[in-house]
Amino acid sequence: MLIGVIADDFTGASDIAVTLSKGLLGEGGLRTTQYLGIPQQPAEEQVEAGVIALKSRSLPAQEAVQQSLAACEWLLQQGCAQIVFKYCSTFDSTDAGNIGPVLDALAQRLAARNVIVCPAFPAMGRTLYQGNLFVHDRPLNESGMEHHPLTPMKDADIRRLLARQAKTRVSHIGWQQVVRGSEALREILQDQTDEETQLVVVDALSDHDLTLIGIAAAGEKLISGGSGIALALPHNFISAGKAQGNNSKFPAIKGSSAILVGSCSGATRGQIEEHQKQHAVLAIEIEDVMAERIDADDLVDFILTHQDRCPLIYSSGDPATVKQAQQQFGQHNISQRLDRLFGDTARKLVLEAGIQRLVVGGGETSGAVVSALNLGSLQVGSEIDPGVPALFAQGERPLALALKSGNFGRRDFFSHALNVLAGSTH
């Protein structure tokens, strides 16, 4: 294993896994496996990039640090020369953490001096300029992320956000320096090296910028960012003759299907609206969940009854509705109940009802589902939409999955994902 990734949620892990798997256009990527939690056994010999998916984004900071360090140790034991800490391209994190504390701990463990911090993902409209993160034409704190139920983003300046979280000094490399090229950027990073560790926020407006940053990061022990930071990392190992590259082929799974959605993002709400125009959709009311008037058996029955109509079950809502429910029942209580409900439903669907294609929307929901299924590891297939790969679990019965972050995907994503998992390229 050459590159090891520690991802703070399951959809983000899928996002960077497909980036490493495909690499730069025309060159190919690395043979990549996504691990659901920290493995208890060594990686298979052919794995060149390993992505450990943690559900640590919304944990207390100290727990996130402990899990991230444990993941780092396993990756180092597999031989990784470079560690990547992957977080969301909207930098989801409160002033208490978890991005800053985890970076502090990983930098200390790896004795890393200059740690690149770059959440940019231009393909999804997330760009970083003069240290400020934008979502399309809006600053982060005006993009809708200020209403996120778990990590409301109130400041677009990544330097300020990080300085409030981390003990490590924060510095910045502006876009005007990035576009001078990877060699010039590498010189700047090396010139900044001293006895004091730095978290270096690096601007990026395009995939080309991210490629320059990735090439400049060759040899760095630790880097961090959204999935875009990994665009050129396979190139560094392939061009050095250290990697054989990815030529994996994956099956088409045409069996029964289910879609489970727990994201409250505007993009996901639009995708649900589009899906219900032609397909079967069931909304879960928070009041019913909290009063235990609905359970996993009810949801499984809906899915199995509507197999001919691409059934989708969701718990979502606009920011005002979500806020009202949180005030009534408590954010933590709602999250726990929904995670358990979706996890139990997925387990019954896959292990008892034989569902073979499963699409999940939302990072927290994806974490609950794959944790409940206890799949261990997933092979990374083709890209369904930017940042969302087809994933395959090996076992007695084949299972194909798509784990979608809330804001990702085209408007008809859910039906499109099921088609891709079934082998369609359209």
N, C-alpha and C positions, 0 to 999 in steps of 0.2 A: 504494500500500500504506500502510495506516494503523497497523496493529499488527504488530510482528515478534516472533516467539517463538523462543527458543533452547531446545530440549529436550535433556536429557542422555541420553535413550534413545528408541527408536523407538515403543514402546507408549505412553510418556508423551506423545510428540508427537501420536499419534492421539487420545489422551484430551483434550488441550487443544484440538486442532483441532476436534473435534465440539462442544466447549463454545462456542467462538467462532462456529461455524457456526450453531448453534441459538439462541444468545443467551437473553435473558430470555423467559419464557413470554408468548406473545401478541404479542411485539414483533419477533421474528426476530433473526438474527445477521448476520455478515459473510460475504462470499464468500471462502471459505478454501481454500488449497492447502497440502498438506504436501509439503515437499521432503526427499528422502532424501539427506542430506549437503548441503554448500554448493553451490548452483547455479553453473554456469559461464556463465550468460547471464541477462539481465534477466527479471524476472517479467512475465507477461502483464498487460496494462493493467487488466483487470477485477478482478484479485485485490486484496481489501481487507485480508485478514489472511494472512500467510505464516508457516508453522511449519517451522523447519529442524530435522530430526531428526538428532542426532549420536549416536554410540555412545561417549560420553565419560564415562559414569558411573563406570566401573571403570578408566579410563586413569590413568596417573601424573598428578598434579595439574597439572604444567606443560603437558603435552600437552592436557589438558582446557581450560586457560586459553587456549592458542593457538588451538585450534579454535573456542572460544566467541567470542573476539575477532574471528576471521575471519568467523564467521557474523554477528556484530553489524555489521561493516563492510558486508557485502552488504545486509543489511536496511536500514541507513541510506541506502545508495545507491538503494534502491527508494522512499525517501521516508517511511519509518516515523517517526511522531511518538512512539511509545511502544514500548519493548522489554520483553519479559517473559522472565525466566529460569525455565524450568519444570523442576522436579525431582519426585521421587516424593513422594506424600502420606505415606510413611513415612520421608522425609528420608534416604534411603539414602546414607550417606557415612561414611567413617572419619574419625578425628581428623586424618589427613593431607589430607583433602579428599574430594570435590572442590567441594562447594557453597560453602564459605567463600572459597577462592582465586578461584573464578570470579566470585563477587559482588564481591570486592575489585577485580578487574580491570575488570569491566563498569562499576562505579560510578565508577572513575577515568576510564575512556574517555568516559563520558557526562556527567561532572561532576554526578552525581546526589548529592543531599544526604541525603535520607531514603528508604531503600530498604525497602519493605515485605517482610517474610518471613512467609509464611503457608502452610504445607503442608496445612492442613485440607481434608478432602474428606468432609463429613458423610454424603453419600449412600452412601459405603462405610465408614462408621463411624469415620472419622479426624477427631478434633476436637482443638482446641488450647485449653487452659485454664490460666491463670496460667503461660503459657510452656511447659507440659508437653503432649506429644503423646500422645493416647490412640488405641487401636484398639479400637472398641466400648467395653467396660468395663475394658480392661486398659491400663496404661501401656505405651508402646512397647517398653520393654525386657523386658516380660513377655508380649508378644503372639505370640511365635514368631519375630519378627524378630531376636531375639538369636541365632538359629541360622542366619541368612542366610549362605550360603557365601562371598559376596564382600564384603558390607557388613553385618556383624553389628552390630545396634543395641543398645548396652549402657546407654544413658542416654536417659530420656524428656524431659529438659529441653533444649529447643531452644536456649535462651540459652546454656547451658553448652557444648553441642555446637558451636555456631557460634563461641563465643569461643575454643575450642581450635583451630579451623580458620582463622579470619579475622584479618586485621590490623586491620580496621575495627572501631570501637567498636560494641557491641551494646546496644540498649535495648529497652524492652517497653511495649506498650499492652495493658492488661487488658480482659477481656470487659465489665466494668462500664462502661468508657469507650466501647467499640464500640457498645453498644446505645443510647447516647444519640443516635445518628443520624449520617449521613454528613457533615452540615455541621459538627457538633461534632468528629467525627473528623478532618476536614480542618483544622480550626483547631488541633487538637492537633499534627498533623503539621507545620503551618506554624510553630507556636510552638517546635517542637523544632529548627527550621532554624538552624544557625549555620555557622561556617566548617568545622566538622568533620563529615565524612560519618558517617552512622549506619546500621546495619542494624537495622530496627525490627521485632521479633517482635510480631505482632498476633494476639490470640486470636480464635477463631471456633468456635461450637458448632452453627451451622445455615447453610443456604443463605442465609437472610435476613441473617445477619451478614456472609457473604461478599459479598452484594450491596451492603450498606452500605460495606464496605471498598473494593469496586471503584469505586463512584461517588465515594467520597472520593479515589480515586487518579487521577481525571481530571486530565490535565496532567502527571502524574509521568513523568519520563524513563525510569525503570527500576523495575519491581516484580518480585517473585519469589514462587513458591509452587507448590502443586499445581494441577491443572486448575481447581479451584473458584475460584481467585483471578480467573479470566477471565470469570466468570458475567455481570458487569455491564459489562465493558469495551466490548462492542459498543454498549451503550446510550449510553455517553458520546459516541460518534461519530455514532450515528444521531440522537440528540436534538439534536445540534449541526448537523445537516444535512450532515455530511461524508461519510456513507456511504449507499449505495443499498440495502444489505441483500441477503440471500441468498434467491434463489428458484430455485436450481439443481435440476434433475431428473436422476436417475441410472437407468441401465438395470438390469433384472433379468438376472442371469447364471445360466443353468440347466445349464451344462456340467459336466464331470467335476470331482471334488474330491479334496482331500487335507488332512489335519490333521497338523501337526508340532509337538511339544510338548517344551520343554526346561526348563520351570519345575519347581522342587522345592517350591513352596509347598503348604501344607495344602489350600488351596482348589482348586488345580489337581489335586492327587492325588485329591481327592473327585470332581472333574469327570471324570477319566479312569476312575475306578471306575464312575461312572454310565454313561459312554459304552459301556464294554465289556459292559454288560448286554445290549445289542441290536446292537452294531456290532463291526466287526473292529478289533482293537487288537494292536499289536506293541510289546513292550518291548525297548529296546536295553540290553544289559548293558555297563557301562563296561569290564569286562575284555576283552570282545570287540572293542570299539572300539580300545582301546589296543594290543591284539595284532593289529589289522588283520584280524580274522576276519570282519568285516562291513563293507560299503562302500555307497556311494550306489546302486549298481546293485541290490543286494539290497533296499534300502528302496523303490526305484522299482518293483521287481517286485511287492513286497507291495501297494503302493498300487494298481497297475493290475489285479492279480489280484482285488482285493476291492472294485472300484468300486461294486458293488451294496449294500455294507454300510458306507458312510461311513468309510473306513479312517483310522485314527489311529496314528501312530508316536510313541513317547515315550521320553525318557531322563529319569527322575525317580527319587525315592526319599525315604525318611524321613531326618531329620537325622542319625541314627546311621550309616545306610548311606552317605550322602554324605560324612560326615566320614571314615569308614574308607577310602573310595576316594581322597579327597584325600590322606590320609596315605600311601597306597600309591603313587599315581602323580603327585601334585602338583596343586594346584588349577589353576595356570596351564596345565599340560599338558592336563588334562582339558578345560578351557574351550576351548582352541585346537582340539583334535581334534573336539569336538562341534560347534563353530561351523563348522568346515570340512565336516564330514559333513552337517549340516543344510543348509548353503549349497549344496553340490554336489547334494544330493538335490533341493532346490527348483529349481535351475537345470535339471536334467534333466527334472523333472516338467513345468515350465512351457514351456521352450523346445524340448524334444524330444518329450515325450509329450502336450503340449497341454492340461494341467490348466488349468481356467478359474476355479475357486474354491479359494482357499487360506486356511486358518485356521492361525494360528501362536500358540502359547502360550509366554509368557516374554519378558522384555525383551531379554536377551542373544541368545536364539534368533531373535527377530524382527529384531534388528539384523543378524545373520548372514545371514538369508534375504533380506531386501530389499537388502542390500549385494551379495549374489551375483547377484541378478536385475538390478541396475543399472537400476532403473525411473525414476530421476530425480525424478518428482513424482507425487503421488496426489491425486485429487479426493475431497473428504470428503462422504460420503452420510449416511444416516440412522443413528441410534444403535441398536446391537444390544442392548446392556446399558449401564448407567451407565459412562461412560468408555471405551467401545469402539465406534467407528463402523465402518460399512461404508466401504471404501476402493476406489477404482477407478483402474486404470492404463490410460491410453490407448495404443493401438498397433494393429498389424495384427490381433492377436487380443485380444479383451477379457479382462481379468483383474480379478476381484474378490477383495479380501483383508479379513481381520480380524486385527488384531494385538492380542493380549490380554496385559495385565500379569498376573503370576502370581496375585495375590490377587483379581482381578476376575471377575465373571460369575456367573450362576446355576449351579445344579448341573448342568443339562443344556446348558450353554453351547455345546458344540461342535456338536451337531446343530442347536441353535437358530440359531447363527451361519450355518451352511450354508443353512438355510431362508431367513433374511433376505437373504443374498446372492442367493438365487434369486428374490427378490421377494415372499416370504411375509411377512405382518405378524403371524403367530401363532407 
